[in-house]
Amino acid sequence: MSETVLKKNLVRLDLKFGKINPESAQIKQYELEKDTRIWRVFLNGYSKNGFVIFDEEQMDKDQLTELLKDLEPEIKSLKRLTVAELVEESMSWNNVFSHS
């Protein structure tokens, strides 16, 4: 990856859902995965939470929550990160240990 891409800023929204089940989570996650503005998505229909990492230059959080409105999303936290941090987090054993 180029240095420009690695320094690109992304946003991670951690979400809680009021109306979600495993089937609707799977369907919505698939729909979001096809959107090129979204870098990573995980929706859990059992625990009723999830996260979405997206490019805020191409999509703002209001547009994202509009896409999720049928699941009644509530933003629990917002974190800014770079592509380099996302890659490191995805590949690091520290990620496994820090969330266990």
PyMOL commands that set and color helices and strands:
alter all, ss='L'
color gray80, all
select helices_A, chain A and resi 3-6+22-33+61-67+69-71+83-91+93-98
alter helices_A, ss='H'
color red, helices_A
select strands_A, chain A and resi 9-17+38-44+49-54+73-82
alter strands_A, ss='S'
color yellow, strands_A
deselect
rebuild
show_as cartoon
